[in-house]
Structure formats: structure tokens, C-alpha cells
Amino acid sequence: MGTLGDLERGVMDVLWEADEALTAYDIKDAIELQRGRDMAATTVLTVLSRLEKKGFVAPDKSVRPHRYHAVGTRAEHQAELMHEVLGGSGDRTAVLARFVGGVSDEDAAYLRKLLTRS
């Protein structure tokens, strides 16, 4: 999937938080509310088109206006980013050690629990 630009992330945040598929106008209104500035609907439609090509969103074109929903969850996206970082690392051990060394005791305990489940 890959990384997201600022506006793409804003659109995805709205879709990830939604309980249902949204129109571009719904997304536009939510982003305007969050960011406190006006945005053109065509800009949101362009971003949605890019996100569809990247595999982040899927449209329902059987209704007008089209409605969009996230293909995966925020957690799935974040896990994919973590895998990309590890995959692009020349020293996976150092990256993992640095990551684990920076987590809270609670998160470390949860990681241990997850690792012993397999």
C-alpha cells in the first residue's frame, strides 16, 4: 500500500472513523471541520481516485453520488508501514532492538504475549 500524503491521510482518517461509506462531499465537510479551511470537492475526488488506484479505498458506483469506504483498517495500514520499514532496513536486528527499547513496559509485555502465542 505505501505511505500517504497529508491530504490522503486526512481522507483516510475520515473514512477509517466512519461507520458507513461516505460521499466525497461528506469527506470534504469532515476535513473542512477538522482543518478549519475550505476545500474543493474536486480536490477530494482527485485524492479519492489516487487512493483507489493505491488500493486504499473502494467506491460504490451503483449509487449517486458515489460512496467510498476504506478497503482495510487503520491498524492494517500501520502494520504494513512497519513491515515496509523492516523490509527496507539493512539491519533488521538494530531496527527491532531500537523499536523494542523505546516501547513502554506495558507494550513490551503485550509484545511478549503476542510472540508466545505462535
C-alpha positions as CSV (number, residue, x, y, z in Angstrom):
1,M,0.0,0.0,0.0
2,G,2.7,2.5,0.9
3,T,2.8,5.8,2.6
4,L,0.1,8.5,2.4
5,G,0.5,12.2,1.7
6,D,-1.0,14.7,4.1
7,L,-4.4,15.1,2.3
8,E,-4.6,11.4,1.6
9,R,-4.1,10.7,5.3
10,G,-6.8,13.2,6.1
11,V,-9.2,11.5,3.7
12,M,-8.3,8.1,5.1
13,D,-8.7,9.3,8.7
14,V,-12.3,10.3,7.9
15,L,-13.0,7.0,6.2
16,W,-11.4,4.9,9.0
17,E,-13.5,6.7,11.6
18,A,-16.8,6.4,9.6
19,D,-19.4,3.8,10.3
20,E,-20.5,3.7,6.7
21,A,-19.4,4.6,3.2
22,L,-19.2,8.3,2.6
23,T,-19.6,10.6,-0.4
24,A,-16.8,13.0,-1.5
25,Y,-19.0,15.8,-0.1
26,D,-19.2,14.0,3.3
27,I,-15.4,13.7,3.4
28,K,-14.9,17.3,2.2
29,D,-17.2,18.5,5.0
30,A,-15.4,16.4,7.7
31,I,-11.9,17.6,6.5
32,E,-13.1,21.2,6.5
33,L,-14.3,20.8,10.0
34,Q,-11.1,19.3,11.2
35,R,-8.7,21.7,9.4
36,G,-10.8,24.8,9.6
37,R,-10.5,25.8,6.0
38,D,-12.5,25.4,2.8
39,M,-11.7,22.6,0.3
40,A,-12.9,22.0,-3.2
41,A,-14.9,18.8,-3.8
42,T,-12.9,18.2,-7.0
43,T,-9.7,18.1,-4.8
44,V,-11.3,15.4,-2.6
45,L,-12.4,13.4,-5.7
46,T,-8.9,13.6,-7.1
47,V,-7.5,12.3,-3.8
48,L,-10.1,9.5,-3.7
49,S,-9.2,8.5,-7.3
50,R,-5.5,8.3,-6.2
51,L,-6.4,6.3,-3.1
52,E,-8.5,3.9,-5.2
53,K,-5.5,3.3,-7.5
54,K,-3.3,2.6,-4.5
55,G,-5.8,0.1,-3.1
56,F,-6.9,2.1,0.0
57,V,-10.5,2.8,-1.0
58,A,-13.2,1.2,-3.0
59,P,-16.2,3.1,-4.5
60,D,-19.8,2.0,-4.6
61,K,-20.7,3.4,-8.1
62,S,-24.2,1.9,-8.0
63,V,-25.5,5.0,-6.2
64,R,-25.2,8.7,-6.9
65,P,-23.3,10.4,-5.6
66,H,-20.7,7.6,-5.3
67,R,-19.8,6.4,-1.9
68,Y,-16.4,5.4,-0.7
69,H,-15.2,3.1,2.0
70,A,-11.7,2.1,3.3
71,V,-10.5,-1.2,2.0
72,G,-8.5,-2.0,5.1
73,T,-8.3,-0.7,8.7
74,R,-6.0,1.9,10.1
75,A,-4.2,-0.8,12.1
76,E,-3.6,-2.9,9.0
77,H,-2.1,0.1,7.2
78,Q,0.1,0.9,10.2
79,A,1.3,-2.7,10.4
80,E,2.1,-2.6,6.7
81,L,4.2,0.5,7.2
82,M,6.1,-1.2,10.0
83,H,6.8,-4.2,7.6
84,E,8.0,-1.8,4.9
85,V,10.4,-0.1,7.4
86,L,11.8,-3.5,8.4
87,G,12.0,-4.7,4.8
88,G,13.9,-1.7,3.8
89,S,16.3,-1.9,6.6
90,G,19.9,-3.0,6.2
91,D,20.0,-4.2,9.8
92,R,16.6,-5.5,10.9
93,T,18.0,-6.5,14.3
94,A,19.1,-3.0,15.1
95,V,15.8,-1.5,14.0
96,L,13.8,-4.1,16.1
97,A,16.1,-3.5,19.1
98,R,15.7,0.3,18.8
99,F,11.9,-0.1,18.5
100,V,11.5,-2.5,21.4
101,G,13.8,-0.4,23.5
102,G,11.5,2.5,23.1
103,V,8.2,0.9,24.0
104,S,6.5,1.2,27.4
105,D,6.7,-1.7,29.8
106,E,3.0,-2.4,29.1
107,D,3.6,-2.6,25.3
108,A,6.6,-4.8,25.8
109,A,4.6,-7.2,28.0
110,Y,1.9,-7.3,25.2
111,L,4.5,-8.0,22.6
112,R,5.9,-10.9,24.7
113,K,2.4,-12.2,25.0
114,L,1.8,-12.0,21.2
115,L,5.1,-13.7,20.5
116,T,4.5,-16.6,22.8
117,R,1.1,-17.3,21.2
118,S,2.6,-18.6,18.0
